[in-house]
Amino acid sequence: MFDLKKIAIFLIVMLTPSAVFADQVGRWHSDTVQGFTKYWTVNRDGSHFTIWCKAQKTRPVSLISIDINGEPAPPSKRVLIVVGRSLVKLTADSNGYLPTSCAACADSFVYLWNRIRSSNHLSVTFDDDRRAGFSLDGAMDILPGSACAAAAG
């Protein structure tokens, strides 16, 4: 006779896209969620650093979401990102996300993308003094060579 509990667990695991279809290299992952490519890492404390990308005809759309202690960045406040020996300052929107659509933001995003691919550590400080560090182990292999470009394959 079939064990329905085991079958249910098997089906849940098999039908969960992030569990089955996500790629992982080192501490970095990539997945596709509703037309966006999601690149993310999670530190030992459970904080997340996520880059969302969507290809479009004119230019890619990108957004960064970071949570520390389960909460996003304070709305409309600066977020300091140190990657390697470089500092990047971005301003959170009203929801705590880091948009990359303004001209200066787009330049900072491309710079940040390239530094993430070539460094080994990333740290984030929110305006309310919450801090988190993230490993960049695997980032070079998961993130395409061009910011928010489609992955090869």
Secondary structure, DSSP 4 states (H G I P E B T S, - for coil): ---HHHHHHHHHHHH-HHHHT-EEETTEEEEEETTEEEEEEE-TTS-EEEEEEE--SSS-EEEEEEEETTEEPPTT-EEEEEETTEEEEEE--TTS-EE--SHHHHHHHHHHHHHHHH-SEEEEEETTS-EEEEE-TTHHHHS-SSTTPPPP-
